[in-house]
Amino acid sequence: MAYTRLSDANEITERYMDSILIEERLIDSVKAELSFDFLGSTFDMPVMTPAFSHLGQYKGRELTGLEEYSLAAAKCNILNFCGMMENDMFKQIIDTGAQTVRIIKPYADNGKIRDQIAYAEEMGAFGVGMDIDHIFGEHGYDVVVGEKMAAQTAEMLRTYVEATKLPFVIKGVLSVSDAVKSADIGAKAIIVSHHHGRLPYAVPPMMVLSRIREALLGRDVGIIVDCGIASGADVYKAIALGADAAAVGRSMLPALESAGVEGTVEFLNRIGDELRFIMSSTGFASVSDIDDTALFRGK
Ligand SMILES: Cc1cc2nc3c(=O)[nH]c(=O)nc-3n(C[C@H](O)[C@H](O)[C@H](O)COP(=O)(O)O)c2cc1C
């Protein structure tokens, strides 16, 4: 897309995240614990993989990038995500042993959505969901890798939620309005995201997060944030501002491409280690304790 530099939501998001600063509270602090509960399961850290698609085999290795990062997620015992793909690829991801949420595209072909939901359930997925931020393109409805997308009404989304016993995750929520609608139709979690800057001037997910958290108080809907998450500090800020967890994105790609499963495990653990260090240094012993009282807004 030919937007000017200033309208690039990725840059705006990075600048916003980097403007949030952290104070130290060392006296009486203890070493922090990263494990946390999400949608009824316990994971080793509140860091998740991105809902990626279309990653081939890097450097001629045997497995696709999608399988490699899923194996890394399984090794780290974190929640894994995957995006647009056919059922055979999804099976390969499930075969890695990772607890995986399948994010399905808002296909115009409603039957394909239902088929992918049913297959995910049959294969033992952890959850399913949809990335609603891929409904529109610049000429109307989006076409992704040759497949037409379509507008999704709340009632249509509700039928998908009701079509499965798996938790349903709505990805691409960037307003209180969509967050509340997601809760109303029975979504169990949302991913606050602008899908690496699809919308010019998109508000940084972390900027809208506190409002969303407040609007969803008492609604039992998990909140994940993505876009620009590249460090433990980013994850810490996301959780402090109201998320339950954060998902890395393109920041994972260099490690994945150069060093496969092991490189990705190392990358994810590095993020966890930095998160533990910052939690310990700001007086938060567990993930659920973290709040925004150690944050400062710089310029
Ligand atoms: C190669 C690639 C493929 C992606 N495929 C999907 C997808 O199929 N479904 C989806 O919801 N998001 C998809 N995304 C978006 C990511 O899930 C995520 O929202 C985004 O990358 C976050 O921004 P960041 O990369 O700046 O952290 C994809 C991103 C990339 C880079």
The ligand as a Tripos MOL2 file, in Angstrom:
@<TRIPOS>MOLECULE
LIG
   31    33     1     0     0
SMALL
NO_CHARGES

@<TRIPOS>ATOM
      1 C1          3.9180  -13.8950    6.7870 C.3       1 LIG1
      2 C2          2.7230  -13.4370    7.5630 C.ar      1 LIG1
      3 C3          1.5410  -14.1610    7.4500 C.ar      1 LIG1
      4 C4          0.4240  -13.7860    8.1930 C.ar      1 LIG1
      5 N1         -0.7200  -14.5110    8.0590 N.ar      1 LIG1
      6 C5         -1.8040  -14.2010    8.8230 C.ar      1 LIG1
      7 C6         -3.0000  -14.9840    8.7350 C.ar      1 LIG1
      8 O1         -3.1360  -15.8850    7.9240 O.2       1 LIG1
      9 N2         -4.0090  -14.6740    9.5880 N.ar      1 LIG1
     10 C7         -3.9170  -13.6460   10.4950 C.ar      1 LIG1
     11 O2         -4.8480  -13.4260   11.2510 O.2       1 LIG1
     12 N3         -2.8000  -12.8860   10.5790 N.ar      1 LIG1
     13 C8         -1.7640  -13.1300    9.7640 C.ar      1 LIG1
     14 N4         -0.6250  -12.3640    9.8580 N.ar      1 LIG1
     15 C9         -0.5940  -11.2320   10.8240 C.3       1 LIG1
     16 C10        -0.0020  -11.6550   12.1530 C.3       1 LIG1
     17 O3         -0.7770  -12.6630   12.7530 O.3       1 LIG1
     18 C11         0.0860  -10.4970   13.1430 C.3       1 LIG1
     19 O4         -1.1750   -9.9350   13.3960 O.3       1 LIG1
     20 C12         1.0230   -9.3790   12.6910 C.3       1 LIG1
     21 O5          2.1450   -9.8790   12.0110 O.3       1 LIG1
     22 C13         1.4490   -8.5600   13.9070 C.3       1 LIG1
     23 O6          2.2740   -7.4920   13.5530 O.3       1 LIG1
     24 P1          3.8890   -7.5470   13.6820 P.3       1 LIG1
     25 O7          4.3750   -8.5220   12.6830 O.co2     1 LIG1
     26 O8          4.2870   -6.1420   13.3780 O.co2     1 LIG1
     27 O9          4.1980   -7.9310   15.0990 O.co2     1 LIG1
     28 C14         0.4810  -12.6730    9.0730 C.ar      1 LIG1
     29 C15         1.6630  -11.9440    9.1560 C.ar      1 LIG1
     30 C16         2.7740  -12.3020    8.4080 C.ar      1 LIG1
     31 C17         4.0250  -11.4890    8.5290 C.3       1 LIG1
@<TRIPOS>BOND
     1     1     2 1
     2     2     3 ar
     3     2    30 ar
     4     3     4 ar
     5     4     5 ar
     6     4    28 ar
     7     5     6 ar
     8     6     7 ar
     9     6    13 1
    10     7     8 2
    11     7     9 ar
    12     9    10 ar
    13    10    11 2
    14    10    12 ar
    15    12    13 ar
    16    13    14 ar
    17    14    15 1
    18    14    28 ar
    19    15    16 1
    20    16    17 1
    21    16    18 1
    22    18    19 1
    23    18    20 1
    24    20    21 1
    25    20    22 1
    26    22    23 1
    27    23    24 1
    28    24    25 2
    29    24    26 1
    30    24    27 1
    31    28    29 ar
    32    29    30 ar
    33    30    31 1
@<TRIPOS>SUBSTRUCTURE
     1 LIG1         1 GROUP 0 **** ****
